[in-house]
Amino acid sequence: MADATTHDSDHKREPSYLVAQKGLKSWLFTVDHKRLGLMYLATTLLFFFVAGISAILLRTELLTPEGDYIRQGLEALGMLDPNQDPAIQSATTYNKLFTVHGAVMVFLVIIPSVPGALGNFLLPLMLGAKDVAFPRLNLLSFWVYSLGACFFLYTLFAGGLDTGWTFYTPYSSNFSGSAVISATFGAFILGFSSILTGLNFMVTIHKMRAPGMTWNRMPLFCWSIYATAVIQVLATPVLAITLMLLMIEKLLNVGIFDPAMGGDPVLFQHFFWFYSHPAVYIMILPGFGIISELIAVHSRKHIFGYKAIALSSVAIAIISFVVWGHHMFVSGQSELAGIVFSFLTFAVAVPTAIKVFSWVATLYKGSIQFNTPMLYGLMFLFTFSIGGLTGVFLGTLSVDVHLHDTYFVVAHFHYVMMGGTIIAFIGGLHHWWSKMTGCEYSEAKAKWGALLVFIGFNMTFFNQFVLGQQGMPRRYYTYVPQFQQQHVMSTIGSYILAVGLIWTAIYLGQSLMKSNRPKEPLPDNPWGGASLEWSTQTPPIEHNFHGQPRVDSDPYNFPEIDRTGEVDHH
């Protein structure tokens, strides 16, 4: 256990970081990593709402095979052009909603959510530091993120974009006019925010650890953030260059990716997926770190295989750079390349499996507390395991030819991203909510919310594996009637999922209201955690610690548990 408990718990309570400075300006120009974490949290939740609305509209359209709800909506809003075919206008609108959902969720929510919100707030606290290595650079990264988001919003309000979130050529070369420029320039700017954040976190972990905190005593959440930062710094420039080339092609009519001008659209796919498959691990690795904390703390047991979990994060970061070709098995690449990428895809599953087995082994004979954070942790183990195992099907050459571009891919992707990253993010929010806000949510309401999210998510996406296996293509807004029953079930599930998420937002929001705030300060360590963030005041003071904490053991030094599962407090 860290020594820091003797530093902070013995001091008189001071004003928290939330009230240490007052006024809007103190928030907009803050260099406090905790305030920046809350600002990232607020903005990513806002864009999560935007992406969620578009997803509900997409699922509503798919209730019937004719694709008639969007047309009726356009008619009701007076947006249907009488000079154009209504079916074409409906299809274009569907594609725009699809692009909004995908691009906003990937670039504005999933990639920045955990590192930007929880990473910014927790990393210095877990390391025993007073802030990140470069506080002003941290503020700059938030405003660069906000600037990039503004370009996405401009694209949305200027008529939208219908290329899909991947900006694939020739769609982005030949269609959508200036919307492609504004959207890709927004993603280009967002890349700089990602690089600055990753660089800041890497230096913070290398140089700002408390005395006694060796690499083998660092919380696993910090290991996952470190591996994520490595990918952010090394992979994001490739996407930036790719998007810049796309903008140059459209502005100067230079043939780079457009075959009509002598370009190669498959080259765009290589460049895009060289970044975007590592980006999958930018999204999921921080979620792995959260789950390691949830499983250990709420089972009251030392994490099983600490070094294996830590090093597997680094291994995933390394291998993620050489597996992009499995997205392109049907693109015409050579048979040898397909075999190599298929093998490497199986290889990246090994360090991921190490984590899952270690978490399950940690649960074995632990004193499991079935509170809300743990429910989300267990939910993650179920949903992410399904997502990971179905990835093996898509990594198999012969099977992927049949499943490529079907709803099987949609289901797999959502089980990994939503069932993995977002579920872990929500669980982490509940785990550290009192530390971040000084408020506590209703445990009973939170458990109902978790149940609704679990039921709604699996109803939405599990049967899409069946749809894909039966040949339902993704991105289609009309389909043959034989698929309607499955689509109706998915849409009903999406409504249940939406209710669960809205319910979660309501009770968390209610906990922040003045009338619901606790009259007495909340305990500094409500879960009995052993890492440094639990040794600080709740909420923390502006500079985190009253003195310099020292670390004399690992962050998972919980009381021993005997074979009956009883905690030995002696």
C-alpha positions as CSV (number, residue, x, y, z in Angstrom):
1,M,0.0,0.0,0.0
2,A,1.2,3.5,-0.7
3,D,2.4,5.8,2.0
4,A,0.2,8.7,0.8
5,T,-2.6,8.0,3.3
6,T,-0.5,9.5,6.0
7,H,-0.1,12.6,3.9
8,D,-3.6,13.5,3.0
9,S,-6.0,11.9,5.5
10,D,-4.2,13.5,8.4
11,H,-4.6,17.1,7.0
12,K,-7.5,19.5,7.5
13,R,-9.8,19.5,4.5
14,E,-9.1,22.1,1.9
15,P,-11.3,23.5,-0.9
16,S,-11.4,21.0,-3.7
17,Y,-10.2,21.6,-7.3
18,L,-13.9,22.2,-8.2
19,V,-14.1,25.4,-6.2
20,A,-10.4,26.4,-5.7
21,Q,-10.9,28.9,-8.5
22,K,-14.2,30.4,-9.6
23,G,-15.7,31.8,-12.8
24,L,-16.0,30.5,-16.4
25,K,-12.6,31.8,-17.3
26,S,-11.0,29.7,-14.7
27,W,-12.4,26.6,-16.5
28,L,-11.8,27.7,-20.1
29,F,-8.1,28.4,-19.4
30,T,-7.4,25.9,-16.7
31,V,-4.2,23.9,-16.7
32,D,-5.5,21.6,-13.9
33,H,-5.6,18.1,-15.4
34,K,-8.7,17.2,-13.3
35,R,-10.8,20.1,-14.7
36,L,-9.6,19.3,-18.2
37,G,-10.7,15.7,-17.6
38,L,-14.2,16.9,-16.7
39,M,-14.3,19.2,-19.8
40,Y,-13.3,16.2,-22.0
41,L,-16.0,14.2,-20.2
42,A,-18.7,16.8,-20.9
43,T,-17.8,17.3,-24.6
44,T,-17.5,13.5,-25.4
45,L,-20.9,12.9,-23.7
46,L,-22.4,15.6,-25.8
47,F,-21.1,14.0,-29.0
48,F,-22.1,10.6,-27.7
49,F,-25.7,12.0,-27.6
50,V,-25.4,13.3,-31.2
51,A,-24.1,9.9,-32.4
52,G,-26.7,8.1,-30.5
53,I,-29.6,10.1,-32.0
54,S,-28.3,9.3,-35.5
55,A,-28.1,5.6,-34.5
56,I,-31.7,5.5,-33.3
57,L,-32.8,7.1,-36.6
58,L,-30.9,4.5,-38.6
59,R,-32.4,1.6,-36.6
60,T,-35.9,3.2,-37.0
61,E,-35.5,3.3,-40.7
62,L,-34.6,-0.4,-40.7
63,L,-37.9,-1.4,-39.0
64,T,-39.3,-2.0,-42.5
65,P,-37.6,-3.3,-45.7
66,E,-39.0,-0.5,-47.9
67,G,-36.9,2.4,-46.4
68,D,-39.9,4.6,-45.9
69,Y,-39.5,6.3,-42.5
70,I,-36.8,8.7,-43.7
71,R,-38.9,9.7,-46.7
72,Q,-41.9,10.3,-44.4
73,G,-39.7,12.4,-42.1
74,L,-38.4,14.5,-44.9
75,E,-41.9,15.1,-46.2
76,A,-43.1,16.1,-42.7
77,L,-40.2,18.6,-42.3
78,G,-40.7,20.0,-45.8
79,M,-37.2,18.9,-46.9
80,L,-38.2,16.6,-49.8
81,D,-37.2,18.1,-53.1
82,P,-40.0,17.5,-55.6
83,N,-37.5,17.6,-58.5
84,Q,-35.6,14.6,-57.3
85,D,-36.5,10.9,-56.8
86,P,-37.7,10.5,-53.2
87,A,-35.9,7.1,-53.0
88,I,-32.6,8.7,-53.9
89,Q,-33.1,11.4,-51.3
90,S,-34.0,8.8,-48.7
91,A,-30.9,6.8,-49.5
92,T,-28.6,9.8,-49.4
93,T,-30.1,10.9,-46.1
94,Y,-29.6,7.4,-44.7
95,N,-25.9,7.5,-45.8
96,K,-25.5,10.9,-44.1
97,L,-26.9,9.6,-40.8
98,F,-24.7,6.6,-41.1
99,T,-21.6,8.8,-41.7
100,V,-22.5,11.1,-38.7
101,H,-22.9,8.1,-36.4
102,G,-19.7,6.4,-37.4
103,A,-17.4,9.5,-37.7
104,V,-18.7,11.2,-34.5
105,M,-18.5,8.0,-32.5
106,V,-15.0,7.0,-33.6
107,F,-13.2,10.4,-33.8
108,L,-15.1,12.5,-31.2
109,V,-16.2,9.9,-28.7
110,I,-14.5,6.5,-28.4
111,I,-10.9,7.6,-29.2
112,P,-10.8,10.6,-26.9
113,S,-13.2,9.5,-24.2
114,V,-11.2,7.3,-21.8
115,P,-7.8,9.0,-22.3
116,G,-9.2,12.5,-22.4
117,A,-11.7,12.2,-19.5
118,L,-10.5,9.5,-17.1
119,G,-6.9,9.4,-18.3
120,N,-6.5,13.2,-17.7
121,F,-8.2,13.0,-14.4
122,L,-6.6,9.9,-13.0
123,L,-3.1,9.5,-14.4
124,P,-1.3,12.1,-12.3
125,L,-3.3,11.0,-9.2
126,M,-2.3,7.3,-9.8
127,L,1.3,8.3,-10.3
128,G,1.5,10.5,-7.2
129,A,2.1,13.6,-9.4
130,K,0.7,17.1,-9.0
131,D,-0.2,17.4,-12.7
132,V,0.8,16.1,-16.1
133,A,4.3,16.9,-17.4
134,F,3.1,19.7,-19.7
135,P,0.0,21.3,-18.3
136,R,-0.3,24.0,-21.0
137,L,0.1,21.5,-23.7
138,N,-2.7,19.6,-22.1
139,L,-5.0,22.6,-22.3
140,L,-3.9,23.1,-26.0
141,S,-4.8,19.5,-26.8
142,F,-8.3,20.1,-25.5
143,W,-8.8,23.3,-27.5
144,V,-7.4,21.6,-30.6
145,Y,-9.9,18.8,-30.1
146,S,-12.7,21.4,-29.7
147,L,-11.6,23.1,-33.0
148,G,-11.6,19.8,-34.9
149,A,-15.0,19.0,-33.5
150,C,-16.3,22.4,-34.8
151,F,-15.4,21.3,-38.3
152,F,-17.5,18.2,-37.9
153,L,-20.4,20.3,-36.6
154,Y,-20.0,22.6,-39.6
155,T,-20.2,19.6,-41.9
156,L,-23.3,18.4,-40.1
157,F,-25.1,21.7,-40.3
158,A,-24.0,22.4,-43.9
159,G,-25.8,19.4,-45.3
160,G,-23.9,16.4,-44.0
161,L,-21.5,13.9,-45.6
162,D,-22.4,10.6,-47.2
163,T,-19.0,8.9,-47.7
164,G,-19.2,6.7,-44.6
165,W,-16.9,7.3,-41.6
166,T,-13.9,5.8,-43.4
167,F,-14.0,8.5,-46.1
168,Y,-13.3,5.8,-48.7
169,T,-12.3,6.8,-52.2
170,P,-13.8,7.1,-54.8
171,Y,-16.8,8.3,-52.6
172,S,-14.8,11.0,-51.0
173,S,-13.1,11.9,-54.3
174,N,-16.2,12.2,-56.5
175,F,-19.1,13.2,-54.2
176,S,-20.2,15.5,-51.4
177,G,-18.3,18.6,-52.6
178,S,-16.8,20.8,-49.9
179,A,-18.2,18.6,-47.1
180,V,-15.4,16.2,-47.6
181,I,-12.8,19.0,-47.1
182,S,-14.4,20.2,-43.9
183,A,-14.9,16.7,-42.4
184,T,-11.4,15.4,-43.3
185,F,-9.8,18.7,-42.1
186,G,-11.7,18.3,-38.8
187,A,-10.3,14.7,-38.5
188,F,-6.8,16.1,-39.4
189,I,-7.0,18.6,-36.6
190,L,-8.3,16.0,-34.1
191,G,-5.2,13.9,-34.9
192,F,-3.0,16.7,-33.5
193,S,-5.0,16.6,-30.2
194,S,-4.5,12.9,-30.0
195,I,-0.7,13.2,-30.6
196,L,-0.3,16.0,-28.0
197,T,-2.2,14.0,-25.4
198,G,-0.2,10.8,-26.1
199,L,3.1,12.6,-25.9
200,N,2.1,14.3,-22.6
201,F,1.0,11.0,-21.1
202,M,4.2,9.2,-22.1
203,V,6.5,11.9,-20.6
204,T,4.3,12.0,-17.4
205,I,4.6,8.3,-16.9
206,H,8.4,8.3,-17.5
207,K,9.2,11.3,-15.4
208,M,6.5,12.1,-12.9
209,R,6.1,8.8,-10.9
210,A,6.2,9.1,-7.1
211,P,9.3,7.9,-5.3
212,G,9.1,4.1,-4.9
213,M,6.7,3.7,-7.9
214,T,8.7,1.4,-10.1
215,W,7.3,0.1,-13.4
216,N,6.2,-3.0,-11.6
217,R,4.3,-1.0,-9.0
218,M,2.4,1.2,-11.5
219,P,-1.4,0.6,-11.7
220,L,-2.5,-1.3,-14.8
221,F,-4.7,1.6,-15.9
222,C,-1.4,3.6,-16.3
223,W,0.1,0.7,-18.3
224,S,-2.9,0.8,-20.7
225,I,-2.7,4.5,-21.1
226,Y,1.0,4.3,-21.8
227,A,0.5,1.6,-24.5
228,T,-2.3,3.8,-26.0
229,A,-0.1,6.8,-26.0
230,V,2.6,4.9,-28.0
231,I,0.0,4.1,-30.7
232,Q,-1.3,7.7,-30.7
233,V,2.1,9.2,-31.3
234,L,3.3,6.7,-33.9
235,A,0.1,5.9,-35.9
236,T,-1.9,9.1,-36.0
237,P,0.6,11.0,-38.3
238,V,-0.2,8.3,-41.0
239,L,-3.9,9.3,-40.9
240,A,-3.0,13.0,-40.9
241,I,-0.9,12.5,-44.1
242,T,-3.6,10.4,-45.7
243,L,-6.3,13.0,-45.1
244,M,-4.0,15.8,-46.2
245,L,-3.4,13.9,-49.5
246,L,-7.1,13.5,-49.9
247,M,-7.7,17.2,-49.5
248,I,-4.9,18.0,-51.9
249,E,-6.4,15.7,-54.5
250,K,-9.8,17.4,-54.2
251,L,-8.5,21.0,-54.1
252,L,-5.8,20.7,-56.8
253,N,-7.2,17.8,-58.9
254,V,-4.0,15.8,-58.4
255,G,-4.5,12.0,-59.0
256,I,-3.5,10.2,-55.8
257,F,-6.5,8.0,-54.9
258,D,-9.1,8.8,-57.6
259,P,-8.8,6.2,-60.4
260,A,-10.3,8.7,-62.9
261,M,-7.2,10.8,-62.5
262,G,-4.7,7.9,-62.4
263,G,-4.9,7.4,-58.6
264,D,-5.2,4.1,-56.7
265,P,-8.2,3.8,-54.3
266,V,-6.7,0.7,-52.7
267,L,-3.7,2.8,-51.6
268,F,-6.1,4.9,-49.6
269,Q,-7.3,1.7,-47.9
270,H,-3.7,0.7,-47.0
271,F,-3.0,4.2,-45.5
272,F,-6.3,4.4,-43.7
273,W,-6.2,1.0,-42.1
274,F,-2.5,1.3,-41.2
275,Y,-3.8,3.9,-38.8
276,S,-7.3,2.8,-38.1
277,H,-6.5,-0.7,-37.0
278,P,-4.1,0.5,-34.3
279,A,-6.8,3.1,-33.6
280,V,-9.0,0.2,-32.6
281,Y,-6.5,-0.5,-29.8
282,I,-6.4,3.3,-29.0
283,M,-10.1,2.8,-28.3
284,I,-10.0,-0.5,-26.4
285,L,-6.6,-0.5,-24.5
286,P,-7.8,2.2,-22.0
287,G,-10.9,0.1,-21.5
288,F,-8.7,-2.9,-20.6
289,G,-7.0,-0.7,-18.0
290,I,-10.3,0.3,-16.4
291,I,-11.5,-3.3,-16.2
292,S,-8.2,-4.4,-14.5
293,E,-9.0,-1.8,-11.8
294,L,-12.6,-2.8,-11.5
295,I,-12.0,-6.5,-11.3
296,A,-9.2,-6.2,-8.7
297,V,-10.8,-3.7,-6.4
298,H,-14.3,-5.1,-6.4
299,S,-13.2,-8.7,-6.0
300,R,-10.9,-7.6,-3.1
301,K,-8.1,-9.7,-4.5
302,H,-4.6,-9.1,-5.9
303,I,-4.7,-9.0,-9.7
304,F,-3.7,-12.3,-11.2
305,G,-0.7,-12.1,-13.6
306,Y,0.1,-8.4,-13.1
307,K,3.3,-8.5,-15.3
308,A,1.5,-10.5,-18.0
309,I,-1.4,-8.0,-18.2
310,A,1.0,-5.1,-18.2
311,L,3.3,-6.5,-20.9
312,S,0.4,-7.7,-23.0
313,S,-0.7,-4.1,-23.3
314,V,2.7,-3.3,-24.8
315,A,2.5,-6.4,-27.0
316,I,-0.9,-5.4,-28.4
317,A,0.5,-1.9,-29.2
318,I,3.4,-3.4,-31.2
319,I,1.4,-6.1,-33.0
320,S,-1.4,-3.7,-33.9
321,F,0.8,-2.0,-36.5
322,V,1.2,-5.1,-38.7
323,V,-2.4,-6.4,-38.9
324,W,-4.1,-3.8,-41.1
325,G,-4.3,-6.0,-44.1
326,H,-7.1,-8.2,-42.7
327,H,-9.5,-5.4,-43.6
328,M,-8.5,-5.9,-47.2
329,F,-8.8,-9.7,-47.8
330,V,-11.1,-9.1,-50.8
331,S,-9.3,-6.0,-52.1
332,G,-7.1,-8.0,-54.5
333,Q,-4.0,-8.2,-52.4
334,S,-1.8,-11.3,-53.0
335,E,-2.5,-14.7,-51.5
336,L,0.7,-14.6,-49.5
337,A,-0.2,-11.2,-48.0
338,G,-3.6,-12.5,-47.0
339,I,-2.0,-15.5,-45.3
340,V,0.5,-13.3,-43.4
341,F,-2.1,-10.9,-42.3
342,S,-4.4,-13.7,-41.2
343,F,-1.7,-15.2,-39.1
344,L,-0.8,-11.8,-37.5
345,T,-4.5,-11.3,-36.7
346,F,-4.5,-14.6,-34.8
347,A,-1.3,-13.5,-33.0
348,V,-2.8,-10.2,-31.7
349,A,-5.5,-12.3,-30.0
350,V,-2.9,-14.0,-27.7
351,P,-2.1,-10.9,-25.5
352,T,-5.8,-10.1,-25.4
353,A,-6.7,-13.6,-24.3
354,I,-4.0,-13.3,-21.6
355,K,-5.9,-10.3,-20.1
356,V,-9.2,-12.1,-20.2
357,F,-7.9,-15.3,-18.5
358,S,-6.1,-13.1,-15.9
359,W,-9.3,-11.3,-15.1
360,V,-11.2,-14.5,-14.7
361,A,-8.5,-16.0,-12.5
362,T,-8.6,-12.8,-10.4
363,L,-12.4,-13.3,-9.8
364,Y,-11.8,-17.0,-8.8
365,K,-12.3,-17.2,-5.0
366,G,-12.4,-13.5,-4.7
367,S,-14.7,-11.6,-2.3
368,I,-16.8,-10.2,-5.2
369,Q,-18.9,-7.1,-4.5
370,F,-21.8,-7.0,-6.9
371,N,-22.0,-3.2,-7.0
372,T,-22.6,-1.2,-10.2
373,P,-18.9,-0.8,-11.2
374,M,-18.5,-4.6,-10.9
375,L,-21.6,-5.3,-12.8
376,Y,-20.2,-3.3,-15.7
377,G,-16.9,-5.1,-15.3
378,L,-18.7,-8.5,-15.6
379,M,-20.8,-7.2,-18.5
380,F,-17.5,-6.2,-20.3
381,L,-16.1,-9.8,-19.8
382,F,-19.3,-11.2,-21.5
383,T,-19.7,-8.7,-24.4
384,F,-16.0,-8.2,-25.2
385,S,-15.3,-11.9,-25.2
386,I,-18.1,-12.4,-27.8
387,G,-16.6,-9.5,-29.8
388,G,-13.0,-10.9,-29.6
389,L,-14.0,-14.5,-30.5
390,T,-16.0,-13.4,-33.5
391,G,-13.0,-11.5,-34.7
392,V,-11.3,-14.9,-35.2
393,F,-14.0,-15.7,-37.8
394,L,-13.2,-12.4,-39.7
395,G,-9.4,-13.1,-39.4
396,T,-9.9,-16.5,-41.2
397,L,-9.4,-16.0,-45.0
398,S,-12.1,-18.4,-46.3
399,V,-14.7,-17.3,-43.8
400,D,-14.1,-13.6,-44.2
401,V,-14.8,-13.8,-47.9
402,H,-18.3,-14.7,-47.1
403,L,-18.8,-12.4,-44.1
404,H,-17.0,-9.3,-45.4
405,D,-19.3,-6.3,-45.6
406,T,-22.2,-8.0,-43.9
407,Y,-23.9,-7.3,-40.6
408,F,-21.6,-9.9,-39.0
409,V,-18.9,-7.2,-39.2
410,V,-21.3,-4.6,-37.7
411,A,-22.1,-6.9,-34.8
412,H,-18.4,-7.8,-34.2
413,F,-17.3,-4.1,-34.3
414,H,-20.0,-3.0,-31.9
415,Y,-19.3,-5.9,-29.4
416,V,-15.7,-4.7,-29.3
417,M,-16.2,-1.0,-29.3
418,M,-19.6,-0.5,-27.5
419,G,-19.5,-3.8,-25.6
420,G,-15.8,-3.1,-24.8
421,T,-14.8,0.5,-24.6
422,I,-18.1,2.2,-23.9
423,I,-19.2,-0.4,-21.3
424,A,-15.7,-0.1,-19.6
425,F,-16.0,3.7,-19.7
426,I,-19.4,3.7,-18.0
427,G,-18.1,1.3,-15.4
428,G,-15.1,3.5,-14.8
429,L,-17.4,6.6,-14.4
430,H,-19.3,4.8,-11.7
431,H,-16.1,3.6,-10.0
432,W,-14.5,7.0,-9.8
433,W,-17.7,9.2,-9.8
434,S,-17.4,10.2,-6.1
435,K,-13.7,10.9,-6.4
436,M,-14.3,13.1,-9.5
437,T,-17.4,15.0,-8.3
438,G,-17.8,14.6,-4.5
439,C,-21.3,13.3,-5.2
440,E,-22.8,9.8,-5.0
441,Y,-25.4,8.2,-7.3
442,S,-28.3,5.9,-6.3
443,E,-26.9,2.4,-6.3
444,A,-30.4,0.9,-6.9
445,K,-31.1,3.2,-9.9
446,A,-27.6,2.4,-11.3
447,K,-28.2,-1.4,-11.2
448,W,-31.4,-1.0,-13.1
449,G,-29.6,1.2,-15.6
450,A,-26.9,-1.5,-16.0
451,L,-29.6,-4.2,-16.6
452,L,-31.3,-2.1,-19.3
453,V,-28.0,-1.4,-21.0
454,F,-27.0,-5.1,-21.0
455,I,-30.4,-6.4,-22.3
456,G,-30.7,-3.6,-24.9
457,F,-27.2,-4.0,-26.2
458,N,-27.4,-7.8,-26.7
459,M,-30.9,-7.5,-28.2
460,T,-29.5,-4.9,-30.7
461,F,-26.4,-6.6,-31.9
462,F,-26.3,-10.4,-31.1
463,N,-28.9,-11.3,-33.8
464,Q,-26.9,-9.2,-36.3
465,F,-24.3,-12.1,-36.3
466,V,-27.1,-14.2,-37.7
467,L,-28.2,-11.5,-40.2
468,G,-24.6,-11.3,-41.5
469,Q,-24.2,-15.1,-41.8
470,Q,-27.4,-15.1,-43.8
471,G,-26.0,-12.5,-46.2
472,M,-27.5,-9.2,-45.1
473,P,-25.1,-6.5,-46.4
474,R,-24.2,-3.6,-44.1
475,R,-24.9,0.0,-45.0
476,Y,-28.1,-0.9,-46.9
477,Y,-31.3,1.1,-46.1
478,T,-33.6,-1.4,-47.9
479,Y,-33.5,-5.2,-47.7
480,V,-35.5,-8.3,-48.7
481,P,-38.4,-9.1,-46.3
482,Q,-36.8,-12.3,-45.0
483,F,-34.5,-10.2,-42.8
484,Q,-37.3,-8.0,-41.3
485,Q,-37.9,-10.0,-38.1
486,Q,-34.2,-9.8,-37.1
487,H,-34.1,-6.1,-37.9
488,V,-37.2,-5.4,-35.8
489,M,-35.6,-7.2,-32.8
490,S,-32.4,-5.1,-33.3
491,T,-34.4,-1.9,-33.4
492,I,-36.4,-2.7,-30.3
493,G,-33.1,-3.6,-28.6
494,S,-31.7,-0.2,-29.6
495,Y,-34.7,1.5,-28.0
496,I,-34.1,-0.4,-24.7
497,L,-30.4,0.5,-24.9
498,A,-31.2,4.1,-25.4
499,V,-33.6,4.1,-22.4
500,G,-30.8,2.5,-20.3
501,L,-28.3,5.1,-21.3
502,I,-30.7,8.0,-20.8
503,W,-31.6,6.6,-17.4
504,T,-27.9,6.4,-16.5
505,A,-27.5,10.1,-17.6
506,I,-30.5,11.1,-15.5
507,Y,-29.4,9.6,-12.2
508,L,-25.8,10.7,-12.6
509,G,-27.1,14.2,-13.4
510,Q,-29.4,14.1,-10.3
511,S,-26.5,13.3,-8.1
512,L,-24.9,16.6,-9.1
513,M,-27.9,18.7,-8.1
514,K,-27.4,20.8,-5.0
515,S,-30.4,19.3,-3.3
516,N,-29.0,15.8,-3.7
517,R,-25.4,16.5,-2.7
518,P,-24.3,14.9,0.6
519,K,-24.2,17.2,3.6
520,E,-21.0,15.5,4.9
521,P,-17.9,14.9,2.7
522,L,-17.8,11.5,1.2
523,P,-15.1,9.0,2.3
524,D,-11.8,9.3,0.5
525,N,-11.7,5.5,-0.2
526,P,-15.2,4.1,-0.5
527,W,-14.2,0.9,-2.4
528,G,-11.1,0.1,-0.3
529,G,-8.7,0.6,-3.2
530,A,-4.9,0.5,-2.7
531,S,-3.7,2.9,-5.5
532,L,-2.8,6.5,-4.9
533,E,-5.9,8.2,-6.2
534,W,-7.9,6.7,-3.2
535,S,-5.4,8.3,-0.7
536,T,-6.4,11.9,-1.8
537,Q,-9.2,14.0,-0.5
538,T,-12.6,13.6,-2.2
539,P,-12.8,15.5,-4.4
540,P,-9.0,16.1,-4.6
541,I,-7.4,19.5,-3.8
542,E,-6.1,21.6,-6.6
543,H,-2.6,20.2,-6.4
544,N,-3.7,16.6,-5.7
545,F,-1.6,15.8,-2.6
546,H,-0.5,17.8,0.5
547,G,2.9,16.4,0.3
548,Q,5.0,14.0,-1.9
549,P,3.5,10.5,-1.6
550,R,5.8,7.5,-1.5
551,V,5.0,4.0,-2.7
552,D,6.3,0.9,-0.8
553,S,4.2,-1.8,-2.5
554,D,2.1,-2.6,-5.5
555,P,-1.3,-1.0,-6.1
556,Y,-3.3,-4.3,-5.6
557,N,-2.2,-5.1,-2.0
558,F,-5.6,-6.0,-0.6
559,P,-6.3,-8.1,2.5
560,E,-5.7,-11.8,2.0
561,I,-8.8,-14.0,1.3
562,D,-8.9,-17.6,2.5
563,R,-10.3,-20.5,0.6
564,T,-13.9,-19.9,1.8
565,G,-13.8,-16.4,0.2
566,E,-13.8,-14.6,3.6
567,V,-11.6,-11.6,3.9
568,D,-8.8,-11.9,6.5
569,H,-8.4,-8.4,8.0
570,H,-5.7,-9.4,10.4
